[in-house]
Amino acid sequence: MTNGIRKQLRSQAWFGKADKDGFIHRSWMKNQGLPHHLFDGRPVIGICNTWSELTPCNAHFRELAEYVKRGVYEAGGFPVEFPVMSLGESNLRPTAMLFRNLASMDVEESIRANPIDGVVLMMGCDKTTPALLMGAASCNLPTIGVSGGPMLNGRYKDKIIGSGTGVWQMSESVRAGQMSMQEFTDAEASMNRSRGHCMTMGTASTMASMVEALGMSLPHNAAIPAVDARRQVLAHMSGRRIVEMVNEDLTMDKILTRKAFENAIRVNAAIGGSTNAVVHLLAIAGRLGVPLTLEDWDAIGSDIPCLLNLQPSGEYLMEDLYYAGGIPAVIRELDQWIHHDALTVNGSTIGANNAGAECYDRKVILPLDAPFKDKAGIAVLKGNLAPNGAIIKPSASTPSLLVHRGRAVVFENIEDLHARINDEQLDIDEHCIMVLKGAGPKGYPGFAEVGNMPLPPKVLRKGITDMVRISDGRMSGTAYGTVVLHVSPEAAVGGPLALVQNGDLIELDVPGRRLHLDISDAELARRKALWVAPLSPQRGWHKIYVDGVQQAHLGADLEVLAGGSGADVPRDSH
Ligand code: FES
């Protein structure tokens, strides 16, 4: 109801029919104990749930969805929960990213094909957030995001440890002989000790922050810990709000504008967010036809300082961020860089939502005039090694390596890396540049998070913890280092990365935004003529994906999924 006038909703094309079809649509639903009045034209709210026990970060979502339902009922709506493909980063092989686009198709078609007027997206583990936003955007119904929330801080012995980041640190300690296997095993239960997703500023926390910065959730969505009762309140209030959004016809395209994406890019820099946000936001924008390019990331965000002292770049974790004021305090601090008039799901602008936000801990959220790191956004590199671009996160890099010329040590694929990285005979030192091929969208396949290659033990034993690494893959948002990622075009399609050989000299110049392979054009052409394309998968999703996936600089969506089809389905099923 809006001002007492009942609006004809799309769900009424199913439930509002006084004929055989209407009987079928209502009658089978009633086997769940649903009374007749629920079909009277009130907003039907689909709760799109990525619950799965194989996605531990989202394993509490059945319970959280109950709080959404409370809110929906309270506001006069009719909630219906439905499952979609869940993507658990810690379990899925060869990489969860291979299935992001597949899950987005599940979301899109499940929403469009069903009697749903508005959608609540239950998102948590890394890829579940972009997959749900992408799929929902292609339908463009009123939609609100509810993230599952980060885990509590990990604690091992007397230390705070962050999920992901602590694994990389401790596994290097084991390889360097500084930590025993027993201690390493003990740390497993100490790191991830509550419900929720990774509590570092990894990809899950980054994407939850993007949801908030884009205006797709209520304020504080990103940082409330999963176990904090205020997470349940947020779910409840989101349930209430989505009913109002349906009555207001507040569709996704009214929120996800170019201004919203520019706000998100700047917030990503300010939070020291994951490089994975680049491909995800490009793909989401692509579903809505919002013009956004890889170059925008550099132009809009690279000058923004990092305000958060959070792992993997800093010290604290998401729990600390919430107590310090959360993303609202970050947005308030970024004030001069934010488009205040960008609309959000609560019907107010992002400026109005965060105008009164306070910071309660300056050790966690630093002020703009004394930031944690200067110029922390994503840098986009171009050159003969990456004609369509590559990215690096300077704030996670070693400053002295940001301008570096070194000898390439090449790994043809991930198996080659694993086979040789621990070989004491490997001809490598800390001045070399490690190059990994075959980790891109088509090459892996699935664009794996393997770009932060482990360092050789003989380098680690010198106390060196970083080297320049270049690949066509991605990097976990919880990782760090001087790591050039997303090289496009990738090696598997014959990009220049495929032509790099051991001993070639490579120049990295991050201030100059340059990535150069120091060989002649003639030599590059000679090598290209000899290049042989790798074999492609022959069946199933792997084939569909490899045949249709776009390159990293375009967001790695399937070409056929760019854009949207709206929510109309004029033909009935009976
Ligand atoms: Fe799920 Fe990190 S493994 S968010």
Residues whose N, C-alpha, C, O or C-beta is under 5 A from the ligand:
A	BS01	FES	C57 E89 S90 G124 C125 D126 H197 C198 A204
